[in-house]
Amino acid sequence: MKKNLGIILLLAGVVIITAMLQPAFLKVANIQNVLRWTALFGLISIGVSFVIISGGIDLSIGSLMAMSASIAVILMTEKAWNPALAFIIVLGIAGTIGLIHGLLITRLKLQPFVVTLCGMMLYRGIARVITRDDQKDFGGVEEFTALKFLATGKLPAGSPEGIPFPLVFLIIVGIIAHIFLNKTIYGRYLLALGNNESAARFSGVNTDFMKVTAYVICSFLAGFTGILFALDFNSVAPNTFGNWYELYAIAAAVLGGCSLRGGEGSILGVILGAAIMRVLYNSINILQIPTRYEFIMIGGIILCGAMADEIAKIVKARKSARKSAASS
């Protein structure tokens, strides 16, 4: 909790300042909107945090979301498949893509940056080809209206002041991810892999398996969240859907305490990082600040996170050196 105290204070500060400047920020509808979008971006941020903790990176998230959403819409509407079956197929494809990423990185020794950069272009291209660059939507069919509850519904159902349903997904995934990372041996293996891959391998850790697992989790959550975003928007524009979402996810993970060097990260911190990103974005809109400053904000956050990580490591190294010198 101490590690997350700074980001909690930052989040509280942004909320207080925005509420003071624009009281409409605290309206129930706006709070629900922020929570819903925090949950959606929090899911992909948790996914990419596993990859970052393992010492890798995934730049294909946004494009994979576009491809997954496009396939889902086509299967449900044009092919008239059962929505549950379409969900399973799309999630299977997303998980398989993560498996391929992991194998290319571990077996062929390709750099994660290269593999996922190529994926970013490839999956976007596939989304545009299968949709013929046309916007696809779910239409007004009753079964899709009911399905839309997964992305926009509130609990209790029908309550105007209820909890956005995607937040339930985030809580469940967040708890599972936290337990996996902090309470299981595989979580310790993943952290050890990010800290020192060679040492982890010599200690008997199957580092290749852990890398593949991280990429499968990341791609699976990207595919799942892609469908939720499509339901939220009620449509998929393949050339713009999910654009830059990988940056939001990486920024949230870095802001939440994930070291870009690997071996360090907190699921709660990542969720708080996603909350910061969405609250800042909402503040920009509600205070009528030009949205062109959004990307300045994202770039600045990633840079500050990376700088803070390096500074913290330097300070820690100096303290360790002083203790060693004092003990000797």
C-alpha positions in Angstrom: 0.0 0.0 0.0 2.9 2.4 0.7 4.0 2.0 -2.9 0.6 3.1 -4.1 0.2 6.0 -1.7 1.7 8.5 -4.1 -0.7 7.6 -6.9 -3.7 7.6 -4.5 -2.8 11.1 -3.4 -2.4 12.2 -7.1 -5.8 10.7 -8.0 -7.4 12.4 -5.0 -5.8 15.7 -6.0 -7.0 15.6 -9.6 -10.6 14.7 -8.4 -10.7 17.5 -5.9 -9.3 20.1 -8.2 -11.6 19.2 -11.1 -14.6 19.1 -8.8 -13.8 22.5 -7.4 -13.4 24.0 -10.9 -16.4 22.1 -12.3 -19.0 20.7 -9.8 -20.7 18.8 -12.7 -17.7 16.4 -12.4 -19.4 14.8 -9.3 -22.7 14.1 -11.0 -23.7 10.5 -10.8 -23.8 10.0 -14.6 -20.3 11.4 -15.0 -18.9 9.3 -12.1 -20.5 6.2 -13.7 -18.9 7.1 -17.0 -15.5 7.5 -15.5 -15.8 4.2 -13.6 -17.0 2.3 -16.7 -14.1 3.6 -18.8 -11.6 3.0 -16.0 -12.8 -0.6 -15.9 -12.4 -1.1 -19.6 -9.0 0.4 -19.8 -8.0 -1.2 -16.5 -8.6 -4.7 -18.1 -6.1 -4.1 -20.9 -3.7 -2.4 -18.5 -3.7 -5.5 -16.3 -2.9 -7.6 -19.3 0.0 -5.5 -20.5 1.3 -5.3 -16.9 2.0 -9.0 -17.0 4.1 -8.6 -20.1 6.0 -5.6 -18.7 6.7 -7.4 -15.4 8.2 -10.3 -17.5 10.5 -7.8 -19.1 8.7 -7.5 -22.4 6.3 -5.1 -24.2 3.2 -5.4 -26.3 2.4 -2.8 -28.9 -0.3 -4.7 -30.7 -3.1 -4.4 -28.1 -5.2 -1.7 -29.9 -5.0 -3.4 -33.3 -5.8 -6.8 -31.7 -8.8 -5.2 -30.1 -10.0 -3.9 -33.5 -9.5 -7.3 -35.1 -11.3 -9.1 -32.3 -14.2 -6.7 -32.3 -14.5 -6.9 -36.1 -14.6 -10.7 -36.0 -17.1 -10.7 -33.2 -19.5 -8.3 -35.0 -19.3 -10.2 -38.3 -19.9 -13.6 -36.6 -22.9 -12.3 -34.6 -24.5 -10.3 -37.4 -23.6 -11.4 -40.9 -23.0 -15.1 -39.9 -25.8 -15.1 -37.3 -23.7 -17.1 -34.9 -24.8 -17.6 -31.3 -23.2 -14.7 -29.3 -21.8 -17.1 -26.7 -20.1 -19.2 -29.4 -18.8 -16.0 -31.1 -17.3 -14.9 -27.8 -15.5 -18.2 -27.3 -14.2 -18.2 -30.9 -12.9 -14.6 -30.6 -11.3 -15.2 -27.2 -9.7 -18.4 -28.6 -8.2 -16.4 -31.5 -6.9 -13.7 -29.1 -5.3 -16.3 -26.8 -3.7 -18.1 -29.8 -2.2 -14.8 -31.0 -0.7 -14.3 -27.5 0.7 -17.8 -27.8 2.2 -17.1 -31.2 3.8 -13.9 -29.8 5.3 -15.8 -26.9 6.7 -18.6 -29.1 8.2 -16.1 -31.6 10.0 -14.4 -28.7 11.1 -17.5 -26.9 11.8 -19.9 -29.7 13.0 -17.7 -32.5 14.5 -15.2 -30.1 12.8 -12.2 -31.8 12.6 -9.0 -29.9 9.2 -8.3 -28.3 9.2 -4.8 -29.8 9.6 -6.2 -33.3 7.0 -9.0 -32.9 4.3 -6.8 -31.4 5.0 -3.9 -33.7 4.5 -6.2 -36.7 1.4 -7.5 -34.9 0.1 -3.9 -34.5 0.2 -3.4 -38.3 -0.9 -7.0 -39.2 -4.0 -7.1 -37.0 -5.1 -3.7 -38.0 -4.8 -4.7 -41.6 -6.8 -7.9 -41.1 -9.6 -5.9 -39.4 -9.8 -3.6 -42.3 -9.7 -6.4 -44.9 -12.4 -8.5 -43.3 -14.7 -5.5 -42.9 -13.8 -4.1 -46.3 -13.0 -0.8 -44.4 -16.7 -0.5 -43.6 -18.0 0.4 -40.1 -19.8 -2.6 -38.6 -22.5 -2.3 -36.0 -24.7 -4.6 -33.9 -27.9 -2.9 -35.0 -31.1 -2.8 -33.0 -31.6 -6.6 -32.7 -33.0 -7.4 -29.3 -30.4 -10.1 -28.4 -27.6 -7.6 -29.0 -29.4 -5.0 -26.9 -29.4 -7.5 -24.0 -25.7 -8.4 -24.7 -24.8 -4.7 -24.5 -25.5 -4.9 -20.8 -22.1 -6.5 -20.4 -20.4 -3.2 -21.4 -22.9 -0.5 -20.4 -25.2 -2.1 -17.8 -25.5 -1.2 -14.2 -25.9 -3.3 -11.0 -28.6 -3.6 -9.8 -30.0 -3.9 -13.3 -32.1 -0.9 -14.3 -30.8 1.3 -11.5 -29.8 4.8 -12.7 -27.4 5.0 -9.8 -26.0 1.5 -10.0 -22.5 0.2 -10.4 -21.3 -0.1 -14.1 -21.1 -3.8 -15.0 -17.6 -3.6 -16.5 -16.4 -2.6 -13.0 -17.5 -6.1 -11.9 -15.2 -7.6 -14.6 -12.3 -5.4 -13.4 -12.7 -6.4 -9.8 -12.9 -10.1 -10.6 -9.9 -10.0 -13.0 -8.0 -7.7 -10.6 -8.4 -10.1 -7.7 -7.4 -13.1 -9.8 -4.4 -11.3 -11.2 -3.3 -10.1 -7.7 -3.6 -13.6 -6.3 -1.7 -15.0 -9.2 1.1 -12.5 -9.0 1.5 -12.3 -5.3 0.2 -15.6 -3.8 1.3 -18.3 -6.3 4.7 -19.7 -7.2 4.1 -18.8 -10.8 3.7 -15.2 -9.9 7.0 -15.3 -8.1 8.5 -16.9 -11.2 7.2 -14.1 -13.3 8.7 -11.4 -11.0 12.0 -13.3 -10.9 12.0 -13.6 -14.7 11.7 -9.8 -15.0 14.3 -9.1 -12.4 17.0 -11.4 -13.8 16.2 -13.9 -16.5 19.5 -15.7 -16.4 19.3 -16.1 -12.6 15.7 -17.3 -12.8 16.6 -19.9 -15.5 19.6 -21.2 -13.5 17.3 -21.5 -10.5 15.1 -23.9 -12.4 12.3 -21.5 -13.6 10.9 -22.3 -17.0 11.4 -18.8 -18.3 10.1 -19.5 -21.7 6.8 -20.9 -20.3 6.4 -17.8 -18.1 7.0 -15.4 -21.0 4.4 -17.2 -23.2 1.9 -17.2 -20.3 2.3 -13.4 -19.9 1.6 -12.8 -23.6 -1.3 -15.1 -23.7 -2.9 -13.3 -20.7 -2.3 -9.9 -22.4 -3.8 -10.9 -25.7 -6.7 -12.7 -24.1 -7.7 -9.6 -22.1 -7.2 -7.4 -25.2 -9.6 -9.6 -27.2 -12.1 -9.7 -24.3 -12.0 -6.0 -23.8 -12.2 -5.4 -27.6 -15.6 -7.0 -27.6 -16.7 -5.0 -24.6 -15.6 -1.7 -26.3 -17.5 -2.7 -29.4 -20.7 -3.3 -27.4 -20.1 0.0 -25.6 -19.7 1.9 -29.0 -22.4 -0.4 -30.6 -20.1 -0.4 -33.7 -16.6 -1.0 -35.0 -14.7 1.4 -37.3 -11.7 -0.9 -38.2 -9.4 2.0 -39.1 -9.8 3.9 -35.8 -11.1 1.4 -33.3 -8.6 0.9 -30.5 -6.1 3.4 -31.9 -3.4 4.3 -29.3 -5.1 2.1 -26.7 -1.8 0.3 -26.2 -0.3 3.6 -25.1 -3.1 4.1 -22.5 -2.5 0.6 -21.2 1.3 1.0 -21.0 1.0 4.5 -19.4 -1.4 3.1 -16.8 0.9 0.2 -16.0 4.0 2.5 -15.7 2.1 5.1 -13.7 0.9 2.3 -11.5 4.4 1.2 -10.6 5.4 -1.4 -13.3 9.1 -1.0 -14.1 9.8 -1.0 -17.8 12.9 -3.0 -16.9 10.6 -5.8 -15.6 10.4 -7.6 -12.3 8.2 -5.1 -10.5 4.5 -4.2 -10.5 1.3 -4.1 -8.5 -2.1 -4.9 -9.8 -3.8 -2.3 -7.5 -1.2 0.2 -8.8 -2.1 -0.6 -12.4 -5.8 -0.1 -11.7 -5.1 3.2 -10.0 -3.0 4.1 -13.0 -5.9 3.4 -15.3 -8.1 5.5 -13.0 -5.7 8.4 -13.2 -5.6 8.3 -17.0 -9.4 8.3 -17.3 -10.0 10.9 -14.6 -7.4 13.2 -16.4 -9.1 12.6 -19.7 -12.5 13.3 -18.2 -11.2 16.4 -16.6 -9.8 17.7 -19.9 -13.3 17.3 -21.4 -15.4 18.6 -18.6 -13.1 21.6 -18.1 -13.3 22.2 -21.9 -9.5 22.0 -22.4 -8.6 21.2 -26.0 -8.3 17.5 -26.4 -5.1 17.9 -28.4 -3.4 18.1 -25.0 -4.4 14.5 -24.4 -1.3 13.0 -26.1 1.0 15.5 -24.4 -0.5 14.1 -21.2 0.1 10.4 -22.1 3.7 11.1 -23.4 4.5 13.1 -20.3 3.1 10.4 -17.9 5.2 7.6 -19.6 8.3 9.8 -19.5 7.8 10.8 -15.9 7.1 7.1 -14.9 10.3 6.0 -16.6 12.3 8.8 -15.0 10.9 8.0 -11.6 11.8 4.3 -12.1 15.4 5.1 -13.0 15.7 7.7 -10.1 14.3 5.2 -7.6 16.8 2.5 -8.8 19.7 5.0 -8.5 18.7 6.0 -5.0 18.2 2.4 -3.9 21.6 1.4 -5.3 23.3 4.3 -3.5 21.7 3.3 -0.2 22.8 -0.3 -0.6 26.3 0.9 -1.4 26.4 3.1 1.7 25.1 0.2 3.9 27.7 -2.1 2.5 30.5 0.4 3.1 29.3 1.1 6.6 29.1 -2.6 7.5 32.6 -3.2 6.2 
